[in-house]
């Protein structure tokens, strides 16, 4: 673990967060076993980037606002910025990012993004507050979580035995992704077996699996006969699941927003999946991870 990561936890669950990007970088059980990605650079060095103010790829890596183009990388800029970090207690830490000249060059808005991490019993709660300090301009945005969990989990079960089970039926097709990361105009069949996604590498050769909308508020991840993770996302209407074939992680990504439709040239405010925070208002988005033994 890096020396500047902030560690919180109790006797049942530990977590470590990197102030660079407010990135959740480790979750450990009572015996110190790692429940997140090994960040193998052969595959992906990310761990759990915060996606703001966009989720996914903007077409041409730009957003358009009021007739002007602004540069915007895939998944936004928050994951590349240093947050102000405060360890409030042994079990809670808060990270804050506000606008500055650099963010306004890409996203011409005032904002305050707060990410609070709290460990209670065997649950890590992540509570996000997106605040709009402007007195007269609404704040258009998307937000997403991107945690990468160990695949397999460290409990001796085979990688091929792992699955993700949705808490509700998920009828319908999935969104397809173009090679440039934008959302394709066509859809693809769902690979679910009832409510169960049996994890296998070939599912992710094209890219992520995208449920838009997702009907579930939570999924359970792990092998059927061992410790598992319950991942709850009550405030996000979309879900991505992704890995790179052969990697030792699978990402479960609750999203409030998604990549641009392929070829999108409209205003950022009009893009599907964008929400707006009223002047002086705020939007709260939460997720949690619970170790079920």
Secondary structure, DSSP 8 states (H G I E B T S, - for coil): --TT-EEEE-SSEEEEEETBTTEEEEEEETT--B-B----TTT---SS--BBS--S--GGGEEEETTEEEE--TTBSGGGSB-EEEEEETTEEEEEEE--HHHHHHS-S--EEEEEEEEETTEEEEEEEEE---SS--EEE-EE--EEEESS-SSS--GGGEEEEESS---S-EEEE-TTSSEEEEEE----BTTEEE--GGGGSS--EEEES---SEEEEEETTS-EEEEE-TT-SEEEEE--TT-SEEEEEEEES---BTT--S-GGGSTT-EEE-TT-EEEEEEEEEEE-
